[in-house]
Amino acid sequence: MHKSLLIAAALAVVLFSGCAREVIVPEVLQQPVNSKVYTKCNIWYQNPDEISAVNMQKGKFIPFGTEIEVIGASDRKVVFKDLKGIQYTIKFDEALMMVPVETYLKQIFTLSDKAEQIKGLDPAAVSKLEKGIVTSGMNRREVLLAYGTPAAFRTPTLENSTWIYWIDDHSTIRVVYRADKVKTILNLND
């Protein structure tokens, strides 16, 4: 009997140690019943089934302010679909991202629709943001809409004067600020 319990306990450890921790997104976003969820930034991707959580600035993107439905989230992935029914999966690695998935969810999703997100912004800037373009003179809020929150492992705080984003596995974009406005954008190979 004792041996059977040990085997059962060992199997349980093996089974549950590999399981992802599920996250209840409406709780994380404090979403009221019947409210909608939107993208908080442009979410870039090449393959909708394998989107990098670092939001590499390559390929197509889901525009900020896009209404979405979250299918599920865990500490390994976030799955959602847009109103066209296209399903997307973001691969999440907490050790790499250096933030819990709950924080990440608040960085990419919001309860504010596009009109609320762009309220008070210059229409010319909004036009660029809708194309995924960041230019000199933009403010931090505008950069967050276009590129999202930079990964904490290269930009530990949004107070930094330089935010680093990835184009691909080997190239980065460095957005350099002076007085909270973009001074320059540098494309570099790391």
VOVEX-286794 format. One record per residue (C-alpha): x, y, z. Coordinates in steps of 0.02 Angstrom, whole numbers, padded with zeros to 5 digits, always signed. Layout:
REM VOVEX-286794
XYZ ...
This chain:
REM VOVEX-286794
+00000+00000+00000 +00139+00121+00048 +00229+00085-00116 +00069+00120-00215 +00048+00289-00129 +00227+00337-00169 +00204+00290-00352 +00040+00388-00360 +00123+00539-00278 +00270+00531-00399 +00152+00523-00548 +00054+00671-00482 +00214+00773-00465 +00266+00729-00643 +00094+00769-00713 +00069+00934-00624 +00246+01002-00635 +00230+01015-00824 +00058+01095-00821 +00036+01278-00861 -00043+01393-00733 -00208+01455-00803 -00249+01640-00788 -00424+01714-00782 -00408+01866-00896 -00571+01954-00843 -00505+01954-00664 -00335+02020-00718 -00414+02161-00821 -00553+02187-00691 -00674+02170-00835 -00856+02209-00797 -00985+02085-00862 -01030+02113-01046 -00886+02236-01074 -00767+02220-01221 -00580+02192-01229 -00465+02281-01353 -00283+02274-01402 -00184+02408-01310 -00047+02415-01441 -00005+02352-01614 +00035+02168-01593 +00160+02115-01727 +00170+01940-01799 +00227+01834-01945 +00130+01679-01896 -00033+01703-01798 -00002+01537-01708 +00172+01586-01645 +00178+01768-01595 +00328+01819-01492 +00288+01902-01326 +00431+02025-01360 +00324+02094-01503 +00454+02086-01642 +00419+02228-01764 +00411+02118-01918 +00272+02058-02032 +00091+02108-02004 +00012+02177-01849 -00155+02177-01759 -00193+02363-01739 -00212+02442-01569 -00395+02466-01525 -00446+02303-01610 -00590+02218-01519 -00539+02042-01470 -00604+01893-01374 -00483+01807-01257 -00496+01618-01278 -00375+01575-01138 -00216+01624-01051 -00083+01537-00949 +00094+01570-00894 +00148+01495-01062 +00031+01569-01192 -00110+01690-01227 -00242+01640-01354 -00368+01762-01426 -00466+01797-01584 -00523+01952-01675 -00699+01987-01737 -00654+01908-01906 -00628+01744-01813 -00439+01739-01839 -00358+01655-01689 -00189+01713-01623 -00071+01632-01499 +00064+01729-01407 +00203+01621-01337 +00244+01686-01163 +00399+01648-01059 +00398+01733-00889 +00584+01704-00862 +00624+01789-01027 +00497+01930-01010 +00539+01963-00826 +00359+02005-00784 +00216+01891-00732 +00088+01850-00867 -00040+01955-00773 +00068+02110-00797 +00095+02064-00979 -00092+02048-01008 -00118+02225-00942 +00017+02284-01064 -00067+02212-01219 -00254+02216-01179 -00369+02354-01117 -00552+02391-01088 -00532+02558-01181 -00586+02562-01362 -00484+02645-01499 -00574+02813-01481 -00527+02819-01296 -00348+02765-01333 -00317+02905-01458 -00413+03041-01366 -00309+03201-01367 -00181+03138-01492 -00135+03233-01650 -00226+03157-01802 -00063+03155-01902 +00021+03053-01764 -00128+02935-01756 -00114+02905-01943 +00069+02852-01919 +00028+02743-01769 -00106+02653-01869 +00033+02607-01992 +00150+02551-01853 +00265+02700-01879 +00358+02793-01741 +00445+02957-01783 +00544+03093-01695 +00436+03206-01588 +00312+03071-01535 +00278+03050-01350 +00292+02891-01247 +00105+02858-01252 +00109+02859-01442 +00259+02741-01447 +00169+02621-01330 +00021+02616-01450 +00132+02582-01602 +00261+02462-01527 +00191+02408-01358 +00283+02400-01193 +00467+02358-01220 +00526+02193-01145 +00587+02218-00967 +00746+02116-00992 +00815+02254-01105 +00711+02403-01045 +00683+02374-00858 +00581+02532-00832 +00480+02649-00942 +00575+02791-00859 +00730+02743-00961 +00783+02868-01094 +00803+02724-01219 +00675+02589-01256 +00733+02435-01351 +00621+02336-01469 +00659+02187-01581 +00643+02183-01770 +00697+01999-01773 +00807+01883-01671 +00964+01982-01713 +00911+02163-01741 +00839+02295-01627 +00761+02466-01637 +00814+02588-01502 +00693+02729-01470 +00789+02870-01386 +00696+03004-01287 +00739+03180-01236 +00614+03267-01122 +00486+03127-01151 +00484+03151-01340 +00568+03036-01466 +00734+03115-01513 +00794+02978-01631 +00765+02798-01681 +00915+02686-01709 +00907+02522-01805 +01047+02410-01746 +01109+02232-01765 +01146+02160-01592 
